[in-house]
Amino acid sequence: MDKISVKVCLGTTCFVKNSANKPKLKELVAEKFGDKVEIVGSPCLGVCSTNWEISKAPYIKVNDVLIQEATVEKVLAEIEAQLAKGE
């Protein structure tokens, strides 16, 4: 199985809504999943650029799954689900 890719949106709306405050996520992912998961920042995922007024930021993508109003718990659950499918 390929590494799971986690992209944290660092665009303005997501940043303001706390996506940059995800060091806890990086720490927990490394602890729980080791090198099975790669976390990277993305300048913008382009999700809320069409209608920022109804944005559900912050956004994080786990492979191709977009997580709205992303929390550490939601991201960890999606990683676990994808790892379970791939094993």
N, C-alpha and C positions, 0 to 999 in steps of 0.2 A: 504494500500500500504506500502511495506517495504521502509526503508530509501534508498535513492539513494547514491551509493558509488562512490566517486571521488578519484581516485588514481593518485597522482602526481609522475611521475618518477624522482628519484633523482640520477640516474646513471650518470656516468661521462659526456657523450655526452649531455644529457638533462640538467644537472647541468650547464655545460659550456654555453649552449644555453638558459640559464635563467629560467629553471623550478623552481629553488629555490627562485626566485623573485616573488612568488605568494602570499605574505601576503595580497595583495589587493584582490585576489580571495577569500581567506578564510574570509576576512572581509565582502566582498560583498555577499557571499553565506550565511553567518550567518544573515546578515541584510535582505536579500530578501526571504530566504527560511527557516530560523530558524532551527529547529531540523529535518527537512525532508531530509537533506543532511549531509553526513559525509565525511570529507576530511581527507585522510591519505597520508603520504609519502610512497613511495615504493623504496627499494634500487635499483631496476631496473625492468622495465617491459619486458626486453628481446627483444624488437622490433628491435633495430638497431644493435644488436650484430652480426648479420649475414652479414651485409654490411653497416658499419658505414659511408662509403664514400658518400653514397647517402641518408643518414639519413634525415628524415624530423622532427627531434627533435626540440623542446621538445615535448614529448608525455604525454598525460593525458588520463586516461580511466574514462568514466562516465558509471557506471555499465559495460556492455560488449562492449560499443562503444568506439573505439580508436580514439582519436583526434590527428592528425598530425599537426606539427607546431602550437601547442596549444597556444591560447591567452585567456585572461580572457573572452573576448566577445564570442569566440567559445564555451567555456565551459559553460558559463551561458546560451547560446542559447540551448545547448544540454540538460542541466538540465531542462529548461523550457519545451522543447519538450517532455521529458520523464515524467515530472509531468503532462502535459496535457493529455498524453496517459493513465496515470494511474488513472485519476480522473473520 
